[in-house]
Amino acid sequence: MCIGGPALIYYVTPSEEELFLRYNPDLQRRSLENRQQKQEDFDNFVNRLKDYSKSDKPIWVEWEQQAAKKRQEGVQAELDRRKAADAEAEARRQEIKNSLR
């Protein structure tokens, strides 16, 4: 049983290629299209983990600090975008006022 169980599992488990061939053609096409993007995302993830591991702090602390920093940058970018939109709207209002005079 100790030898036969794992051998049976190894024998009946399909390889990744066999699983891929069992997909319907649409799923195969989408999988091939997304493969490059998924590989790039994984590489970026691993590179970020390597960068975080260079710090004295634990990886999860660095991760949380970077996430907070990105959230803050996103909030600031949204505020800047809104200011620019408000300034543009005000400029349009002034232009309309000036053209009506």
Backbone as a chain_set.jsonl record, in Angstrom:
{"seq": "MCIGGPALIYYVTPSEEELFLRYNPDLQRRSLENRQQKQEDFDNFVNRLKDYSKSDKPIWVEWEQQAAKKRQEGVQAELDRRKAADAEAEARRQEIKNSLR", "coords": {"N": [[0.819, -1.195, 0.0], [1.953, 1.243, 0.733], [3.727, 1.752, -1.318], [2.251, 1.301, -3.619], [0.063, 3.114, -3.569], [0.972, 5.93, -3.976], [2.144, 5.428, -6.484], [-0.051, 4.673, -8.02], [-1.547, 7.054, -7.962], [0.245, 8.723, -9.341], [0.181, 7.475, -11.807], [-2.513, 7.763, -12.681], [-2.954, 10.502, -12.697], [-3.328, 13.172, -14.884], [-1.029, 14.754, -17.194], [0.112, 18.196, -17.567], [-0.047, 18.892, -20.241], [-1.848, 16.978, -21.263], [-4.149, 17.744, -19.87], [-4.499, 20.31, -20.952], [-5.071, 19.659, -23.604], [-7.572, 18.563, -23.285], [-9.205, 20.714, -22.88], [-11.819, 22.796, -24.204], [-11.796, 24.188, -27.548], [-12.087, 27.009, -27.449], [-11.337, 27.708, -24.823], [-8.695, 26.821, -24.915], [-7.619, 28.616, -26.789], [-7.985, 31.086, -25.438], [-6.397, 30.595, -23.211], [-3.852, 30.371, -24.348], [-3.616, 32.973, -25.352], [-3.529, 34.479, -23.004], [-1.292, 33.563, -21.744], [1.295, 34.791, -21.935], [0.906, 37.25, -20.593], [0.247, 36.337, -18.024], [2.654, 35.082, -17.343], [4.384, 37.293, -17.291], [3.218, 38.739, -15.176], [3.684, 36.954, -13.072], [6.496, 36.948, -13.061], [6.976, 39.632, -12.38], [5.87, 39.609, -9.819], [7.608, 37.811, -8.482], [10.002, 39.227, -8.704], [9.37, 41.504, -7.183], [9.097, 40.269, -4.676], [11.728, 39.448, -4.291], [12.971, 41.946, -4.087], [11.709, 42.894, -1.765], [12.714, 41.085, 0.061], [15.277, 41.91, 0.48], [15.268, 43.79, 2.416], [15.462, 44.62, 5.941], [13.186, 44.126, 7.299], [10.337, 41.884, 7.742], [8.957, 40.171, 4.867], [6.166, 40.443, 4.482], [5.597, 42.763, 5.874], [6.956, 44.706, 4.409], [5.528, 44.37, 2.042], [2.962, 45.236, 2.808], [3.537, 47.917, 3.385], [4.305, 48.861, 0.852], [1.905, 48.454, -0.495], [0.227, 50.242, 0.866], [1.512, 52.6, 0.179], [1.108, 52.608, -2.616], [-1.68, 52.79, -2.663], [-2.003, 55.339, -1.544], [-0.705, 56.869, -3.502], [-2.461, 56.398, -5.605], [-4.786, 57.622, -4.637], [-3.88, 60.242, -4.503], [-3.364, 60.708, -7.212], [-5.958, 60.553, -8.225], [-7.098, 62.767, -6.944], [-5.575, 64.811, -8.132], [-6.37, 64.481, -10.775], [-9.067, 65.158, -10.573], [-8.83, 67.851, -9.797], [-7.663, 68.916, -12.093], [-9.718, 68.422, -13.925], [-11.72, 70.041, -12.828], [-10.509, 72.551, -13.123], [-10.357, 72.677, -15.889], [-13.08, 72.646, -16.535], [-13.841, 75.047, -15.367], [-12.333, 76.799, -16.93], [-13.605, 76.426, -19.385], [-16.13, 77.459, -18.721], [-15.466, 80.132, -18.256], [-14.61, 80.79, -20.813], [-16.975, 80.518, -22.266], [-18.482, 82.528, -20.995], [-16.998, 84.778, -21.764], [-17.323, 84.665, -24.518], [-20.009, 85.193, -24.766], [-20.25, 87.822, -24.137]], "CA": [[0.0, 0.0, 0.0], [2.784, 2.433, 0.813], [4.359, 1.983, -2.619], [1.237, 1.262, -4.658], [-0.808, 4.291, -3.534], [1.558, 7.038, -4.739], [2.361, 5.022, -7.871], [-1.356, 4.736, -8.673], [-1.861, 8.475, -8.132], [1.12, 9.215, -10.405], [-0.261, 6.854, -13.057], [-3.824, 8.238, -13.126], [-2.988, 11.96, -12.78], [-2.918, 13.602, -16.233], [-0.002, 15.793, -17.258], [-0.437, 19.499, -17.934], [-0.352, 18.87, -21.673], [-3.08, 16.221, -21.442], [-5.249, 18.585, -19.405], [-4.685, 21.375, -21.923], [-5.717, 19.1, -24.791], [-8.967, 18.268, -22.954], [-9.962, 21.967, -22.919], [-12.482, 23.052, -25.481], [-10.927, 25.069, -28.351], [-12.154, 28.398, -27.006], [-10.494, 27.821, -23.637], [-7.302, 26.693, -25.347], [-7.229, 29.878, -27.425], [-7.858, 32.115, -24.397], [-5.244, 30.255, -22.386], [-2.644, 30.741, -25.098], [-3.548, 34.428, -25.43], [-3.214, 35.049, -21.691], [-0.09, 32.936, -21.181], [2.388, 35.763, -21.836], [0.576, 38.204, -19.532], [0.356, 35.648, -16.738], [4.072, 34.874, -17.083], [4.935, 38.587, -16.909], [2.715, 39.039, -13.839], [4.408, 36.108, -12.125], [7.873, 37.443, -12.987], [6.939, 40.864, -11.586], [5.619, 39.207, -8.435], [8.837, 37.23, -7.934], [10.981, 40.303, -8.578], [9.006, 42.309, -6.019], [9.447, 39.511, -3.479], [13.184, 39.528, -4.138], [13.281, 43.283, -3.584], [11.251, 42.972, -0.378], [13.546, 40.235, 0.926], [16.544, 42.59, 0.737], [15.065, 44.654, 3.567], [15.594, 43.996, 7.258], [11.842, 43.806, 7.777], [9.717, 40.721, 7.091], [8.421, 40.428, 3.53], [4.776, 40.875, 4.527], [5.576, 44.159, 6.334], [7.329, 45.483, 3.225], [4.404, 44.26, 1.107], [1.895, 46.108, 3.288], [3.974, 49.301, 3.226], [4.221, 49.194, -0.571], [0.477, 48.527, -0.851], [-0.267, 51.509, 1.405], [2.11, 53.661, -0.64], [0.409, 52.617, -3.91], [-3.023, 53.322, -2.431], [-1.868, 56.782, -1.353], [-0.407, 57.445, -4.815], [-3.702, 56.33, -6.375], [-5.682, 58.66, -4.123], [-3.327, 61.53, -4.928], [-3.571, 60.82, -8.659], [-7.375, 60.848, -8.426], [-7.308, 64.155, -6.552], [-4.977, 65.645, -9.183], [-7.232, 64.382, -11.951], [-10.276, 65.943, -10.305], [-8.459, 69.264, -9.844], [-7.47, 69.264, -13.501], [-11.042, 68.446, -14.551], [-12.399, 71.245, -12.345], [-9.871, 73.708, -13.757], [-10.774, 72.662, -17.293], [-14.49, 73.053, -16.579], [-13.873, 76.481, -15.068], [-11.819, 77.497, -18.113], [-14.679, 76.393, -20.375], [-17.161, 78.408, -18.28], [-14.951, 81.481, -18.519], [-14.597, 80.98, -22.269], [-18.367, 80.719, -22.657], [-18.862, 83.858, -20.513], [-16.326, 85.767, -22.591], [-17.889, 84.652, -25.864], [-21.348, 85.746, -24.701], [-20.171, 89.279, -23.93]], "C": [[0.861, 1.256, 0.0], [3.422, 2.76, -0.54], [3.288, 2.101, -3.7], [0.37, 2.495, -4.716], [-0.233, 5.465, -4.322], [1.787, 6.682, -6.202], [1.048, 5.085, -8.646], [-1.756, 6.193, -8.941], [-1.038, 9.051, -9.273], [0.638, 8.707, -11.762], [-1.557, 7.474, -13.578], [-3.915, 9.761, -13.245], [-2.514, 12.399, -14.166], [-1.841, 14.692, -16.159], [-0.657, 17.115, -17.647], [-0.827, 19.534, -19.409], [-1.645, 18.11, -21.943], [-4.293, 17.026, -20.983], [-5.556, 19.692, -20.408], [-5.415, 20.867, -23.16], [-7.179, 18.753, -24.54], [-9.83, 19.532, -22.924], [-10.725, 22.044, -24.227], [-11.64, 24.087, -26.244], [-10.944, 26.528, -27.915], [-11.275, 28.628, -25.777], [-9.017, 27.695, -23.988], [-6.805, 28.007, -25.938], [-7.026, 30.97, -26.38], [-6.649, 31.861, -23.508], [-3.942, 30.642, -23.076], [-2.497, 32.256, -25.197], [-3.085, 35.047, -24.119], [-1.914, 34.524, -21.098], [1.029, 33.943, -20.957], [2.135, 36.754, -20.696], [0.707, 37.56, -18.154], [1.816, 35.423, -16.362], [4.74, 36.183, -16.647], [4.484, 38.977, -15.502], [3.463, 38.226, -12.791], [5.847, 36.583, -11.963], [7.947, 38.732, -12.172], [6.743, 40.561, -10.11], [6.9, 38.679, -7.782], [9.896, 38.312, -7.749], [10.674, 41.215, -7.397], [9.345, 41.575, -4.721], [10.948, 39.535, -3.231], [13.592, 40.888, -3.589], [12.887, 43.417, -2.109], [12.149, 42.168, 0.552], [14.889, 40.881, 1.227], [16.463, 43.487, 1.971], [15.257, 43.874, 4.861], [14.248, 43.516, 7.78], [11.338, 42.522, 7.122], [9.059, 41.125, 5.771], [7.008, 40.983, 3.609], [4.66, 42.316, 5.021], [5.92, 45.079, 5.164], [6.181, 45.515, 2.223], [3.292, 45.228, 1.506], [2.275, 47.578, 3.123], [3.896, 49.736, 1.763], [2.764, 49.326, -1.02], [-0.124, 49.839, -0.349], [0.257, 52.679, 0.577], [1.393, 53.758, -1.994], [-1.005, 53.153, -3.768], [-2.981, 54.838, -2.295], [-1.574, 57.479, -2.678], [-1.662, 57.447, -5.698], [-4.683, 57.405, -5.946], [-5.195, 60.028, -4.589], [-3.533, 61.748, -6.42], [-5.033, 61.156, -8.958], [-7.686, 62.292, -8.045], [-6.753, 65.109, -7.6], [-5.845, 65.641, -10.431], [-8.493, 65.223, -11.77], [-9.988, 67.441, -10.341], [-8.313, 69.723, -11.286], [-8.815, 69.347, -14.219], [-11.818, 69.68, -14.115], [-11.824, 72.496, -12.996], [-10.287, 73.812, -15.226], [-12.224, 73.117, -17.437], [-14.613, 74.552, -16.306], [-13.373, 77.293, -16.257], [-12.879, 77.521, -19.215], [-15.784, 77.376, -20.017], [-16.729, 79.844, -18.573], [-14.96, 81.784, -20.01], [-15.996, 81.245, -22.775], [-18.84, 82.111, -22.234], [-18.278, 84.942, -21.41], [-16.91, 85.804, -23.995], [-19.301, 85.24, -25.893], [-21.327, 87.257, -24.554], [-20.055, 90.007, -25.18]], "O": [[0.526, 2.234, -0.669], [3.63, 3.931, -0.859], [3.416, 2.926, -4.605], [-0.034, 2.903, -5.805], [-0.881, 5.953, -5.248], [1.641, 7.539, -7.074], [1.032, 5.506, -9.803], [-2.245, 6.519, -10.023], [-1.569, 9.796, -10.095], [0.685, 9.436, -12.753], [-1.695, 7.69, -14.782], [-4.867, 10.266, -13.841], [-1.413, 12.037, -14.583], [-1.762, 15.444, -15.188], [-1.833, 17.152, -18.01], [-1.832, 20.144, -19.774], [-2.456, 18.544, -22.762], [-5.342, 16.998, -21.628], [-6.719, 19.982, -20.687], [-6.277, 21.557, -23.703], [-7.956, 18.657, -25.491], [-11.057, 19.436, -22.942], [-10.336, 21.442, -25.227], [-10.844, 24.794, -25.627], [-9.923, 27.211, -28.0], [-10.556, 29.624, -25.699], [-8.181, 28.393, -23.414], [-5.703, 28.458, -25.626], [-6.031, 31.695, -26.415], [-5.961, 32.796, -23.101], [-3.036, 31.182, -22.442], [-1.382, 32.774, -25.134], [-2.335, 36.023, -24.119], [-1.482, 35.0, -20.048], [1.65, 33.946, -19.894], [3.044, 37.061, -19.925], [1.224, 38.179, -17.224], [2.183, 35.556, -15.194], [5.569, 36.182, -15.736], [5.283, 39.489, -14.718], [3.832, 38.752, -11.741], [6.364, 36.617, -10.846], [8.864, 38.912, -11.371], [7.371, 41.181, -9.252], [7.232, 39.06, -6.66], [10.611, 38.315, -6.747], [11.582, 41.654, -6.691], [9.827, 42.191, -3.771], [11.389, 39.632, -2.085], [14.462, 40.973, -2.722], [13.633, 43.978, -1.307], [12.323, 42.537, 1.714], [15.581, 40.444, 2.147], [17.493, 43.896, 2.507], [15.221, 42.643, 4.879], [14.183, 42.605, 8.605], [11.843, 42.115, 6.076], [8.657, 42.274, 5.589], [6.677, 41.911, 2.871], [3.729, 43.024, 4.636], [5.266, 46.1, 4.951], [5.893, 46.554, 1.628], [2.748, 45.947, 0.667], [1.431, 48.398, 2.76], [3.47, 50.853, 1.469], [2.43, 50.197, -1.823], [-0.9, 50.477, -1.061], [-0.472, 53.634, 0.308], [1.104, 54.858, -2.465], [-1.488, 53.881, -4.636], [-3.819, 55.542, -2.86], [-2.119, 58.548, -2.955], [-1.892, 58.394, -6.45], [-5.337, 58.028, -6.782], [-5.987, 60.868, -5.016], [-3.846, 62.86, -6.845], [-5.313, 61.958, -9.85], [-8.447, 62.968, -8.737], [-7.392, 66.11, -7.925], [-6.033, 66.677, -11.068], [-8.93, 65.912, -12.691], [-10.795, 68.218, -10.852], [-8.788, 70.797, -11.653], [-9.028, 70.246, -15.033], [-12.499, 70.303, -14.929], [-12.569, 73.399, -13.377], [-10.536, 74.905, -15.735], [-12.558, 73.879, -18.345], [-15.404, 75.239, -16.951], [-13.921, 78.351, -16.563], [-13.032, 78.53, -19.904], [-16.322, 78.053, -20.893], [-17.509, 80.658, -19.068], [-15.278, 82.899, -20.423], [-16.19, 82.11, -23.628], [-19.513, 82.801, -23.001], [-18.961, 85.899, -21.774], [-16.985, 86.872, -24.601], [-19.744, 85.731, -26.931], [-22.334, 87.907, -24.835], [-19.978, 91.236, -25.175]]}, "num_chains": 1, "name": "protein.A"}
